[in-house]
Amino acid sequence: MADPQVLVVGAGPTGLVLALWLTKAGVAVRIIDKTAGPGTTSRAIVLQARTLEFYRQLGVDRIAIERGIDFKAVNLWIRGGRVGRVPFGNIGEAISPYPYALIFPQDLHEQMLVEQLNLLGVHVERETELVDFTCDGDGVRAELRTKAGEPEVYHAAYLVGCDGAHSTVREKLAVGFPGGTYADTYYVADILGSGPVFDGEMHGALDYADFLAMFPMQGGGRARLVGTVRKKLHHQQDLRWEDVNQSIVRRLKIKVEAVNWFSTYRVHHRVASHFQQGRVFLLGDAAHVHSPVGGQGMNTGIGDAVNLAWKLVAVLRDAAPTSLLETYEPERVAFAQKLVATTDRAFTFVSAHGPLARRVRLRVVPRLLPFLFRFAFFRRLMFRTISQTAIRYPNSPLSQGQVGTVEGGDRLPWVPFKDVTGKMTDNFVPLTSLDWQVHCYGEAAPELKTICETRRLPLHVFSWNSAAAQAGLTQNAAYLVRPDGYIGLVDSGANSANLTAYLERWTG
Ligand SMILES: Cc1cc2nc3c(=O)[nH]c(=O)nc-3n(C[C@H](O)[C@H](O)[C@H](O)COP(=O)(O)OP(=O)(O)OC[C@H]3O[C@@H](n4cnc5c(N)ncnc54)[C@H](O)[C@@H]3O)c2cc1C
């Protein structure tokens, strides 16, 4: 490969996925991190279905699934009594090939991504720090401090800041990071223990003034606990497991034998004012931070990485105008702002003090949730929201057309079907090409075949079936699918001029 034209700063999940996509698509990349080694603590532990769909495109979904455990059910406890159980198993059936959420701790997850990059000959340059940078006409001049402590200047066509919440890239760009910080201090602990709640399911417990969430982890007797730190200790440094309120832990009859990792944190909610300035981009926690409610943060960073990766590939290959890169910010900032607002509401509710909030939390929600989960429409709504499969870009300049209920900017609906040998397969299989393609369910119009042949654009024609209809697709319509699995243009199939104009504008 030629000299890397993309410099990725930060080898957290966001930077690693960006580097993996670029490398798989044939773009040389340089990835640096100021730390000596990958993270060794579990931090974000939930992988959402949309992330697994992207991982299937990258050929790593099976590895994650083999190493993770699926999220079977959530149990709700009030003051030591179990008041409800919400089964999650296959909650997203007919929506995604991964109808569940996967528990895959961030240390194991990063290790898997690093392994995959190594297999492709890309190695994270450790103890290498971005110190400063300046932009000129044809690229970015990055000032690095290498492992040996030596200064180095590296000239890249693009600089991508995946350098976390305290981003140097964001600071040097002087991009604002407006938002705020919640008052309470929370703890996270990875423990080894025993008790009736070590049953492979998630448990959420509420008391008058406290909450505890327990997630199962790989390995017998291992679990993640998340809870609040007692108010009077909020400003104390060096808090330990012994300092947290143990009564809620005891009520769940959790016997803690060892605390493998303990950390306290304040929760912030902030979105950067810009995600792009010229040839420099902000992704992941460098661009947005919010409460961990719903396990969205890391998955959103991975979504940013995929969104930008294919656009960089296309522009660097001269297969798209540079204006394609300008669609990254509007597509991702809209989702980040919505996410911060939603998680803010959810988090404010979970952590609110006062008699009314307590009453709703302790009496209404524990009864309402299991009741609502009996209805298929509610289960689907929850899955679509939490799994990130509902993320769409309807207002993007890249999104065009509507046929039936499917619009340009929607994620390509997932359609399972049997192949000629009777084996189950689906319409996401061709997305592993990481390239543009056209899908047609039924018969492709002759003009569509001609355009695809002339432009060497892969045309995938699937038989029309009930699953396609159920997914909202329209028979014989043409769906132009972006490399990241979102629909760029949808057309009834009769208007080839629209498709030609779109391809000329965005694919050169
Ligand atoms: C205690 C804790 C618990 C968490 N729990 C959850 C959870 O339950 N659920 C959830 O969704 N999220 C959780 N998170 C958040 C989650 O870890 C982040 O959302 C995720 O790590 C973001 O990934 P990222 O790649 O964008 O950034 P990061 O993982 O922060 O990676 C940034 C990388 O950039 C490197 N870097 C920074 N500056 C430079 C520089 N100048 N030069 C070179 N390298 C640099 C850093 O060393 C780091 O490796 C938790 C975080 C913490 C700390």
The ligand as an SDF file (V2000), in Angstrom:
LIG
                    3D

 53 58  0  0  0  0  0  0  0  0999 V2000
  -15.4690    3.9410   33.7470 C   0  0  0  0  0  0  0  0  0  0  0  0
  -16.1610    3.9600   32.4160 C   0  0  0  0  0  0  0  0  0  0  0  0
  -17.3130    3.2170   32.2560 C   0  0  0  0  0  0  0  0  0  0  0  0
  -18.0020    3.2670   31.0520 C   0  0  0  0  0  0  0  0  0  0  0  0
  -19.1400    2.5400   30.9240 N   0  0  0  0  0  0  0  0  0  0  0  0
  -19.8260    2.5960   29.7550 C   0  0  0  0  0  0  0  0  0  0  0  0
  -21.0090    1.8440   29.5660 C   0  0  0  0  0  0  0  0  0  0  0  0
  -21.4290    1.0990   30.4660 O   0  0  0  0  0  0  0  0  0  0  0  0
  -21.6570    1.9380   28.3600 N   0  0  0  0  0  0  0  0  0  0  0  0
  -21.2010    2.7560   27.3500 C   0  0  0  0  0  0  0  0  0  0  0  0
  -21.7970    2.8230   26.2470 O   0  0  0  0  0  0  0  0  0  0  0  0
  -20.0670    3.4640   27.5050 N   0  0  0  0  0  0  0  0  0  0  0  0
  -19.3920    3.4150   28.6760 C   0  0  0  0  0  0  0  0  0  0  0  0
  -18.2460    4.1320   28.8130 N   0  0  0  0  0  0  0  0  0  0  0  0
  -17.8630    5.0090   27.7010 C   0  0  0  0  0  0  0  0  0  0  0  0
  -17.1120    4.2600   26.6210 C   0  0  0  0  0  0  0  0  0  0  0  0
  -15.9760    3.6680   27.1960 O   0  0  0  0  0  0  0  0  0  0  0  0
  -16.7670    5.2540   25.5110 C   0  0  0  0  0  0  0  0  0  0  0  0
  -17.9960    5.7100   24.9310 O   0  0  0  0  0  0  0  0  0  0  0  0
  -15.8810    4.6680   24.4370 C   0  0  0  0  0  0  0  0  0  0  0  0
  -14.6490    4.2580   24.9490 O   0  0  0  0  0  0  0  0  0  0  0  0
  -15.6400    5.7230   23.3580 C   0  0  0  0  0  0  0  0  0  0  0  0
  -14.7440    5.2180   22.4320 O   0  0  0  0  0  0  0  0  0  0  0  0
  -13.7930    6.1900   21.6060 P   0  0  0  0  0  0  0  0  0  0  0  0
  -12.9820    5.2860   20.7580 O   0  0  0  0  0  0  0  0  0  0  0  0
  -14.6020    7.2480   20.9500 O   0  0  0  0  0  0  0  0  0  0  0  0
  -12.8830    6.9230   22.6840 O   0  0  0  0  0  0  0  0  0  0  0  0
  -11.8940    6.3090   23.7640 P   0  0  0  0  0  0  0  0  0  0  0  0
  -12.2390    4.9090   24.0670 O   0  0  0  0  0  0  0  0  0  0  0  0
  -11.8420    7.2860   24.8770 O   0  0  0  0  0  0  0  0  0  0  0  0
  -10.4920    6.2640   23.0130 O   0  0  0  0  0  0  0  0  0  0  0  0
   -9.7330    7.4190   22.7850 C   0  0  0  0  0  0  0  0  0  0  0  0
   -8.2740    7.0240   22.6090 C   0  0  0  0  0  0  0  0  0  0  0  0
   -7.5520    8.1640   22.1650 O   0  0  0  0  0  0  0  0  0  0  0  0
   -6.2870    8.1650   22.7960 C   0  0  0  0  0  0  0  0  0  0  0  0
   -5.7980    9.5680   22.7830 N   0  0  0  0  0  0  0  0  0  0  0  0
   -6.3250   10.6320   23.4100 C   0  0  0  0  0  0  0  0  0  0  0  0
   -5.6340   11.7470   23.1000 N   0  0  0  0  0  0  0  0  0  0  0  0
   -4.6470   11.3740   22.2530 C   0  0  0  0  0  0  0  0  0  0  0  0
   -3.6040   12.0800   21.5900 C   0  0  0  0  0  0  0  0  0  0  0  0
   -3.4500   13.4080   21.7100 N   0  0  0  0  0  0  0  0  0  0  0  0
   -2.7430   11.3910   20.8040 N   0  0  0  0  0  0  0  0  0  0  0  0
   -2.8950   10.0360   20.6590 C   0  0  0  0  0  0  0  0  0  0  0  0
   -3.8550    9.3220   21.2670 N   0  0  0  0  0  0  0  0  0  0  0  0
   -4.7380    9.9800   22.0420 C   0  0  0  0  0  0  0  0  0  0  0  0
   -6.5610    7.6400   24.1910 C   0  0  0  0  0  0  0  0  0  0  0  0
   -5.4030    7.0990   24.7650 O   0  0  0  0  0  0  0  0  0  0  0  0
   -7.6260    6.5770   23.9080 C   0  0  0  0  0  0  0  0  0  0  0  0
   -7.0570    5.2890   23.7420 O   0  0  0  0  0  0  0  0  0  0  0  0
  -17.5290    4.0810   29.9890 C   0  0  0  0  0  0  0  0  0  0  0  0
  -16.3420    4.7880   30.1460 C   0  0  0  0  0  0  0  0  0  0  0  0
  -15.6500    4.7240   31.3400 C   0  0  0  0  0  0  0  0  0  0  0  0
  -14.3750    5.5120   31.4830 C   0  0  0  0  0  0  0  0  0  0  0  0
  1  2  1  0
  2  3  1  0
  2 52  2  0
  3  4  2  0
  4  5  1  0
  4 50  1  0
  5  6  2  0
  6  7  1  0
  6 13  1  0
  7  8  2  0
  7  9  1  0
  9 10  1  0
 10 11  2  0
 10 12  1  0
 12 13  2  0
 13 14  1  0
 14 15  1  0
 14 50  1  0
 15 16  1  0
 16 17  1  0
 16 18  1  0
 18 19  1  0
 18 20  1  0
 20 21  1  0
 20 22  1  0
 22 23  1  0
 23 24  1  0
 24 25  2  0
 24 26  1  0
 24 27  1  0
 27 28  1  0
 28 29  2  0
 28 30  1  0
 28 31  1  0
 31 32  1  0
 32 33  1  0
 33 34  1  0
 33 48  1  0
 34 35  1  0
 35 36  1  0
 35 46  1  0
 36 37  1  0
 36 45  1  0
 37 38  2  0
 38 39  1  0
 39 40  1  0
 39 45  2  0
 40 41  1  0
 40 42  2  0
 42 43  1  0
 43 44  2  0
 44 45  1  0
 46 47  1  0
 46 48  1  0
 48 49  1  0
 50 51  2  0
 51 52  1  0
 52 53  1  0
M  END
$$$$
